[in-house]
Amino acid sequence: MKDDSKAAIASRIRGLMSGQDPSMSDAAKRLRVDELSLRMSVDELAPYPTVDVIAAVVREYGVDPSWLLTGEYDSSTHRNIADKHT
């Protein structure tokens, strides 16, 4: 089921990030994004996922951007992204 709400996108980003970095500051450095943008993107009460954070998450984790934005997995999109990382 498609869930492209800001809260759902933030939840998927938080899930990918969980356990990866000891602090939000460290996560922002690894993703090469502004810490405030990252905090806004993953906020549990009022998330506002920014384009730079979404792009960084796709780049860093090699995830299907369609899945990140909609919750629906597309293997061909994922393969195209993965091919660009190799």
MARNU-236947 format. One record per residue: x, y, z of N, C-alpha, C, O in turn. Coordinates in pm, 1 decimal, always signed. Each point is the difference from the previous one (the first is absolute). Last residue first. Example, Ala and Ser with C-alpha at 12.3 -4.5 7.8 and 13.67 -1.06 7.14 Angstrom:
<pts>
PT,nc1,nc2,nc3,cac1,cac2,cac3,cc1,cc2,cc3,oc1,oc2,oc3
PT,+1285.0,-225.0,+708.0,+82.0,+119.0,+6.0,-77.0,+109.0,+73.0,+50.9,+110.8,+16.9
PT,-21.9,-682.8,-23.9,-89.0,+119.0,+0.0,+90.0,+120.0,+0.0,+103.6,-1.9,+66.5
</pts>
This chain:
<pts>
PT,nc1,nc2,nc3,cac1,cac2,cac3,cc1,cc2,cc3,oc1,oc2,oc3
PT,+2825.0,+129.1,-834.3,+109.3,-96.6,-18.4,+101.1,+49.6,-98.8,+98.4,-68.7,-27.4
PT,-518.5,+285.8,+153.0,+88.9,-0.3,+116.5,+118.4,-94.4,-17.9,+89.1,-3.3,+84.9
PT,-448.4,+49.7,-403.5,+71.0,+127.5,+2.1,+98.7,+8.7,+116.2,+90.5,+83.5,-1.0
PT,-383.5,-456.6,-47.3,+99.5,-1.3,-107.0,+83.0,+128.3,-1.2,+117.7,-2.7,-36.0
PT,-483.9,-33.4,+333.6,+111.1,-84.5,+44.9,+110.6,-1.8,-105.7,+118.2,+2.7,+34.1
PT,-520.0,+216.6,-142.3,+73.3,+75.0,+102.9,+122.8,-78.0,+43.9,+108.3,+56.9,+13.6
PT,-396.1,-271.7,-312.1,+62.0,+115.2,-65.8,+82.4,+82.4,+97.9,+110.0,+44.5,-33.0
PT,-367.2,-404.5,+201.8,+115.9,-47.4,-77.2,+72.1,+115.9,-67.0,+123.1,+4.5,-0.3
PT,-523.8,+92.9,+222.8,+104.7,-34.2,+95.6,+125.3,-47.8,-72.7,+111.2,+39.1,+35.6
PT,-495.3,+40.6,-288.2,+56.2,+126.4,+46.9,+115.6,-26.8,+94.9,+103.4,+66.6,-6.5
PT,-340.8,-439.2,-136.1,+75.4,+56.5,-112.0,+61.6,+134.9,+39.0,+113.6,+28.5,-38.2
PT,-396.1,-260.8,+350.9,+130.7,-64.0,-17.5,+79.6,+61.1,-115.3,+122.6,+7.3,+8.8
PT,-490.9,+196.6,+329.1,+10.0,-18.8,-144.6,+139.7,-54.1,-29.0,+98.3,+73.9,+6.3
PT,-467.4,+8.0,+445.7,+129.7,-38.8,-54.8,-8.3,-21.1,-150.4,-94.4,-61.9,-48.9
PT,-188.5,+382.2,+411.9,-15.4,-108.4,-96.8,+134.4,-26.3,-67.0,+62.7,+90.5,-55.1
PT,-144.1,+265.4,+366.6,-15.7,-124.6,+74.1,-18.6,-119.6,-90.6,-11.4,-112.9,+47.8
PT,+100.7,+599.1,-151.2,-137.8,-51.5,-4.6,-24.1,-122.1,+86.9,-114.4,-31.8,+32.5
PT,+542.6,+284.1,-75.4,-104.1,+101.4,-11.5,-141.8,-54.1,+11.6,-90.2,+71.2,+44.2
PT,+477.6,-357.9,-26.1,+18.1,+101.1,+103.4,-114.4,+101.0,-1.7,-46.5,+43.4,+105.4
PT,+63.5,-373.2,-444.6,-37.9,-56.1,+129.8,+9.4,+105.9,+109.1,-89.2,+11.0,+84.1
PT,+240.9,+110.0,-507.0,-146.0,-17.5,-2.9,-48.6,-55.5,+132.6,-101.5,+45.3,+52.9
PT,+566.8,-7.3,-127.9,-63.3,+127.8,+33.8,-152.2,-8.4,-1.7,-66.7,+69.4,+76.8
PT,+419.4,-463.1,+41.0,-89.2,+37.2,-109.1,-69.1,+131.2,+36.7,-72.8,+4.9,+99.2
PT,+549.8,-103.7,+126.9,-138.3,-48.3,-0.2,-73.6,+47.8,-123.5,+39.7,+96.5,-65.3
PT,+434.5,-43.3,+264.9,-26.0,-70.0,-125.4,-141.1,-54.6,-9.3,-22.7,-105.4,-59.4
PT,+266.7,+379.3,+407.6,-53.0,-133.5,+28.8,-29.3,-80.6,-125.9,-27.4,-119.7,+8.0
PT,+209.4,+569.1,-32.3,+74.5,-68.8,+105.3,-44.9,-144.4,+20.0,+82.7,-89.4,+18.5
PT,-308.8,+378.2,-339.7,+141.4,-16.8,-34.3,+72.2,-87.7,+102.6,+70.8,-93.4,-37.6
PT,-518.2,+213.1,+121.6,+5.3,-88.5,-117.5,+143.9,-30.4,-35.9,+34.9,-114.7,-28.3
PT,-97.8,+427.2,+365.1,-38.8,-133.3,+47.6,+3.9,-99.7,-115.9,+49.5,-111.6,+15.8
PT,+23.7,+564.7,-117.1,+113.1,-55.6,+74.7,-30.3,-140.8,+49.5,+87.4,-86.7,-3.3
PT,-432.3,+331.2,-210.8,+104.9,-36.7,-96.5,+119.1,-64.1,+71.1,+56.7,-97.0,-50.2
PT,-397.8,+266.0,+322.7,-50.2,-114.9,-76.6,+105.8,-47.5,-99.1,+25.4,-119.8,-11.5
PT,+66.1,+512.9,+247.8,+8.5,-117.1,+87.2,-48.3,-124.9,-74.2,+61.7,-106.0,+10.9
PT,-95.9,+518.6,-233.0,+141.5,-34.9,+17.9,+16.9,-122.1,+89.4,+89.2,-81.6,-23.2
PT,-525.5,+258.5,-47.6,+53.0,-64.0,-120.9,+145.0,-41.4,+20.1,+39.7,-108.6,-42.2
PT,-358.0,+137.0,+472.7,+53.3,+91.2,-100.7,+60.3,-78.6,-116.3,+38.7,-115.9,+14.6
PT,-440.2,+30.6,+381.5,+115.4,-57.4,-71.1,+46.5,+92.1,-112.6,-77.7,+35.3,-88.6
PT,-201.7,+26.2,+537.4,+7.7,+72.0,-126.0,+122.8,-51.7,-74.2,+105.1,+64.2,+1.2
PT,-445.9,-187.4,+468.9,+110.9,-22.1,-93.7,-13.3,+84.7,-125.7,-110.0,+26.8,-48.2
PT,-82.7,-44.6,+550.8,-26.8,+84.7,-116.1,+113.5,-14.3,-101.4,+78.8,+92.7,-18.3
PT,-98.8,-382.7,+404.9,-125.3,+73.3,+15.4,-37.7,+81.8,-123.1,-117.0,+3.9,-38.2
PT,+527.7,-268.0,+75.3,-115.2,-89.3,+18.0,-132.3,+74.2,+6.4,-103.0,-56.0,-37.3
PT,+582.7,+170.1,-234.1,-78.0,+38.3,+117.5,-126.7,-85.6,+9.6,-70.9,-18.5,-98.9
PT,+433.9,+31.5,-247.4,-34.5,-120.1,+77.0,-84.0,+30.3,+124.2,-28.1,-90.3,+78.8
PT,+186.3,+431.4,-391.4,-43.4,-110.7,-85.7,-48.1,-121.3,+77.6,-84.0,-75.5,-48.9
PT,+278.1,+466.2,+257.5,-132.3,+30.7,-55.4,-56.6,-119.0,-76.5,-120.2,-26.3,+4.1
PT,+561.4,-10.4,+153.7,-94.8,-0.9,+112.1,-142.2,+28.8,-47.7,-94.7,-64.8,+44.5
PT,+439.7,+99.7,-359.9,-20.5,-138.9,+39.3,-101.7,-9.0,+113.0,-90.0,-83.9,-3.5
PT,+222.1,+509.9,-134.3,-79.6,-65.0,-105.8,-30.0,-144.9,+35.9,-110.8,-48.8,-21.9
PT,+401.0,+284.9,+304.1,-136.5,+49.9,+15.7,-92.0,-63.5,-105.4,-113.4,-36.7,+31.0
PT,+579.0,-52.6,-53.0,-64.9,-70.3,+110.9,-144.8,+45.1,+18.9,-86.3,-82.0,+31.1
PT,+335.4,+84.5,-510.0,-11.5,+87.0,+116.1,-76.9,-72.9,+110.3,-102.3,-63.0,-26.5
PT,+369.4,-238.4,-321.8,-112.1,+93.6,-1.7,+4.8,+85.0,+126.1,+67.8,-34.1,+96.9
PT,+192.0,-381.0,-244.4,+44.7,+126.3,-61.5,-116.8,+96.3,-21.7,-16.7,+58.6,-107.0
PT,+48.1,-511.1,+323.9,-86.5,+23.8,-115.2,+39.5,+125.2,-78.2,-47.6,+22.6,-111.3
PT,+283.2,-134.0,+505.0,+13.6,-114.0,-90.0,-82.6,+20.6,-126.7,+43.9,-33.8,-109.9
PT,-78.8,+358.4,+448.9,+133.3,+3.1,-61.1,+16.0,-113.7,-100.0,+52.0,+19.8,-109.8
PT,-445.4,-8.8,+364.2,+1.1,+109.8,-97.0,+134.9,+8.4,-71.6,+5.7,+22.9,-120.9
PT,-47.0,-329.0,+474.6,-78.4,-44.8,-115.4,+0.4,+106.9,-108.9,+15.3,-31.4,-118.0
PT,+182.2,+137.1,+529.7,+81.7,-96.9,-73.4,-72.1,-48.2,-125.4,+61.6,-16.2,-105.4
PT,-300.5,+296.7,+393.7,+110.4,+74.1,-60.3,+88.7,-92.2,-83.3,+40.1,+35.0,-111.0
PT,-381.9,-217.7,+372.1,-55.1,+62.2,-120.5,+107.7,+78.6,-73.3,+1.2,+5.9,-122.9
PT,+166.4,-415.1,+423.0,-72.3,+126.7,+18.9,-53.8,+49.7,-133.9,+42.7,-44.0,-106.7
PT,+189.8,-380.9,+154.8,-28.1,+28.2,+140.8,-79.9,+128.5,+22.6,-62.8,+15.6,+104.7
PT,+20.2,-344.9,-545.9,+87.4,+105.1,+52.0,-36.1,+30.8,+145.0,-116.6,-9.4,+38.2
PT,-99.4,-352.2,-276.1,+113.7,+26.6,-88.0,+100.7,+97.8,+60.2,+120.9,-16.9,-16.2
PT,-569.8,-154.0,+181.9,+118.6,-74.1,+39.4,+124.3,+28.8,-82.3,+104.2,-61.5,+22.9
PT,-547.0,+210.1,-246.4,+4.9,-52.9,+136.5,+125.1,-84.5,+22.9,+31.0,-91.6,-76.1
PT,-187.8,+310.6,-345.2,+105.7,+59.4,+80.9,+19.6,-69.0,+135.1,+105.9,+13.5,+61.3
PT,-454.1,-137.5,-369.1,+129.5,-22.9,-65.2,+115.5,+47.3,+87.5,+106.4,-61.9,+3.5
PT,-545.6,+147.6,+144.4,+27.3,-143.6,+0.2,+134.8,-32.7,-61.6,+73.5,-84.5,+51.1
PT,-233.1,+529.4,-66.5,+41.3,-36.7,+135.4,+34.5,-148.4,+7.7,+96.9,-37.9,+65.8
PT,-277.0,+189.7,-469.0,+135.1,+53.2,+18.4,+51.8,-37.7,+139.3,+113.9,-44.7,+13.7
PT,-557.2,-64.9,-109.9,+90.8,-85.4,-76.9,+144.4,+47.4,+14.5,+91.3,-81.9,+10.4
PT,-424.4,+345.5,+190.8,+11.8,-128.9,+68.2,+94.8,-94.0,-74.8,+80.3,-69.3,+62.5
PT,-193.2,+481.8,-258.7,+87.7,+20.2,+115.9,+22.7,-131.2,+74.0,+111.3,-28.4,+44.3
PT,-421.6,+22.9,-392.6,+135.2,+18.4,-54.8,+99.6,+15.7,+114.8,+106.6,-61.5,-1.0
PT,-556.2,+46.0,+119.6,+45.3,-131.2,-46.2,+141.1,+7.4,-57.0,+81.8,-88.7,+24.2
PT,-295.4,+489.5,+109.2,+28.1,-83.6,+117.5,+53.3,-136.5,-41.0,+89.9,-53.3,+65.0
PT,-237.3,+353.0,-398.9,+126.5,+44.8,+58.5,+39.2,-86.5,+119.1,+117.4,-31.7,+19.3
PT,-422.1,-197.2,-390.2,-10.7,+111.1,+93.6,+137.8,+36.4,+54.9,+91.9,-81.9,+1.0
PT,-243.3,-272.9,-323.8,+96.9,+103.5,-33.2,-11.9,+121.9,+91.2,+45.4,+108.9,-35.2
PT,-194.9,-642.4,-42.9,-7.3,+96.8,+108.7,+109.8,+102.7,-20.6,+113.8,-17.5,+43.5
PT,-383.5,-439.3,-295.9,+78.4,+122.1,-15.1,-20.8,+91.7,+120.5,-113.2,+29.9,+37.8
PT,+80.1,-577.5,-55.0,-83.9,+118.3,+0.0,+88.1,+124.3,+0.0,+92.7,+11.1,+80.2
</pts>
